[in-house]
Structure formats: C-alpha cells, structure tokens
Amino acid sequence: MLSKMKIHFLNFLQKLNCIKNISGVSDELYLDIPCTIPDDDLRDILALSYRYKINMKQLSIFLNNTNKNWFFDNTKGYWHRKVFG
C-alpha cells in the first residue's frame, strides 16, 4: 500500500504536462520525459526531487542553452550542487 506521501508525490507528477508516462519496478520510478521540457516543469521536478530526497544528478540531462542561465549558472540555487556536483 502506498503511503500518503508517495500518493501526493505521484499525484503532483501526473499534473506535469511534460511527463508522458510513469512506471515503476520495486523501489525505482521511471518517468517518460522528453529531452527538452518547459522551465516551469523542470523547476517543479527539481523541487519534488529535493523534497522527496531523489538523486538529482540525473536531472543534469535537461541542461540546454535556453535554461543555462538559471539552471547551471545559478551556483547558489539549492539544486546546483545536487545536480551538477
């Protein structure tokens, strides 16, 4: 049975337009997300990953020229060290 916390997490993920499919195996969750996503969706995924203590290094694949200024260059962002090391 899913905990309330996991249900809230999954409900929020389902509201993001960039997520095409959600599946899981054991304790791993797989999200089908295009390589380029809107900044607002990326910010939401960063916040969810931070809040639920999900490994954020995998989010570095979303770095591109249009989000570089706020996503990578903002070294004081709470996510920066967790995503880029």
Buried (B, 14 or more C-beta within 10 A) or exposed (E): EEEEEEEBBEEBBEEBEBBEEBEEEEEEBEBEBEEEBEEEBBBBBBEBBBEEEBEBEEBEEBBEEEBEEEBBEEEEBEBBEBBBE
